[in-house]
Amino acid sequence: MTTPDPTDVHPAWLPPAAYRAVGSRHTLVHGDGPLVDTVFAEVQRACAEHGGTVRRTGDGPPVQLVLALTAHRSAARPDATPTATQSGRTPNAARPGSPETAVRPGWTEAVDPGPLGVNVDAARADLAAAGGGPLGPEGFAVVRPGEVTVVLADDQAGLLYGLFQVVRLGEAAYGPPHPARVHRPAMRRRMLDHWDNVDVHPVMGQVERGYAGGSIFWRAGHPRRDRDRVRAYGRLLAACGVNAVSVNNVNVHATEARLLTDRLDEVAEIADLLRPYGIRVHLSVTFAAPVVLGGLPTADPLDEAVREWWAETTQRVYAHIPDFGGYVVKADSEGQPGPFSYGRDHADGANLLAGPLEPYGGVVHWRAFVYDHRQDWRDRSTDRARAAHDHFAPLDGRFRDNVIVQVKHGPMDFQTREPVSPVIAAMPGTRLAVEFQVTQEYTGQQQHVCYLAPWWSELLRFAPWGDGERTVADVAADGGGLVAVSNVGDDPFWTGHPLAQANLYAFGRLAWDPKLRPEAVLDEWLDLTFAPATSADPALLRRTLHQIMDDSWRSYERYTAPLGVGFMVRPGHHYGPDVDGYEYTPWGTYHFADRDGVGVDRTRATGTGFTGQYPPPWSQTYESLAACPDELLLFFHHVPYDHVLHSGSTVVQHIYDTHFDGVAEVEATCRRWEWLAGLVDPTVHARVTERLAEQLRCAQEWRDQVNAYFHRKSGVPDAHGRPLH
Ligand code: GCV
């Protein structure tokens, strides 16, 4: 195969310079299979650029890098999770007979000296001595027993991920000898969901919540067939560890529904393009498919004809796409059809689709984003935050083993700050995937710099049962993995804002290893994207980009909705401030500000009782006004403006201060970016400069609207006498 090289798109974190260390050496790639071919092609392309050589047999001049499959092949299907012993965790959902409990051959059987040179044998011995165990379907080890760096993998995907690790390491991969370093992904599925439409939706456009131009898959009703672009996307995703992509919007409209049947070829083509990068394709389907596509009178999950329709349809899908990943379903949510229409519940609905997928190793991602979007704002007893738990927790244990309940990380909707969803701690007998949003719907829409890895890292490290107990990352790892809504479009920088590429990269890396520090992930991304050897002042570039990006999510939080209350955005498109925009609407997203105070009382004592959906200690912590963390105060409590925070500030003064600070931080970012003129590609510099001007304008608007609003409501002046309008 040849590696893609679209000329009309930015190379993101895989510019030719990132391959300098690999491409300037002599490399041996050992093993067979399509993904090994990909590894070979990647190295071959790097060598063509940087003067090294690559070969696939043992004969020839001495090599400095070997990428080799071990004799061992994992017996597990790609979908299988690491066993409890491998992951060191207790699976929360493994059940007898499930693919998760499959026993695999031990490592001792896997050690096979093979026909390669002495360094590989030494590397294998080293790995065995270190108790390296089976590496698993995607794991790999990097060993440097002497002067040669050896990457070992049991399976082809592991070899591909091993290559990208060596690319990340750059020259450091060829330093002093070191024993085997084993890498295995924490999450078995690391998935991106595209919210791409086939037709241009009259309100949502080609990509729902897309801020990077059109779709890379479809344009105005037709497949784009931009093969190079899709291949290049697959390559970028593999390089950060993503292994699954759902290609279309979870809101499945009429044309998009047909991707399941008469337009399946379009999905199969995308699958063909992504397969060489170890990526399986999934498809969003409408629950009403038996009616809208099959002409049946019902989509009732307990109806025999409906079951048969799904079985036949799924069989056809696998005939076209043998490694098809499965279905994604948004049901009974924001107008999408679902099992409620037939008096059935979500377990009935999900199990209906899971059955036909099971023999093929496919899964259903069934979204838990179910709530009443036609709420009466006068009714304070209905709380949207409660909805997912109310609907799904009682169903725990009823889902088939290949159903993954996909839970948004927070109880509302991807706000800049929310508590962790209580559903994540409430379904020990169900495989859960946690859903993030890389596309910046509520975090600046790729007009604002907002590096989201610090936020995701906090969420992944959060321990719902208290310090020292299992974390959100553990639940996802033992269940269905991590999913995020993609921020990619047909924009020449992939993501609209060039710095938003870092979010896509960071998502993949945190899904692979949720313990990575966000600043370290940023360093990886910086070193790949702005290869230091090509910069006049790499230290200044690195320092400045850290100053701009490390804290950018918190800056964004400072100048937008305060203290976890959320929303306050313009309805519909969700960009820019509108404090009361959603206040008297049916969407369930209220802040309840009046002349005396602000915030949502979600306590058991006097409010909606949402705090009771958490296990201890958080059920108590959030219930208590004294103990509730400042950053979530208004999510859980309605308080007077003079309520004193743990920080020592009153609520209203905190609002004023953070909004002035947030804008000052954006001003500093603009100045810092100016220093980088000449140190980054001029087209990147120009695009970011343009976006920063908009970010500053918008941040000022947020500051002035939010501050003026709370000044007018509360009548409290700013302690420092600044203008509040
Ligand atoms: C795809 C929010 C977004 C919708 C999105 C929905 C979801 O409501 O605004 O655009 O729909 O979440 O996650 O399903």
Residues whose N, C-alpha, C, O or C-beta is under 5 A from the ligand:
A	BS01	GCV	E208 R209 N251
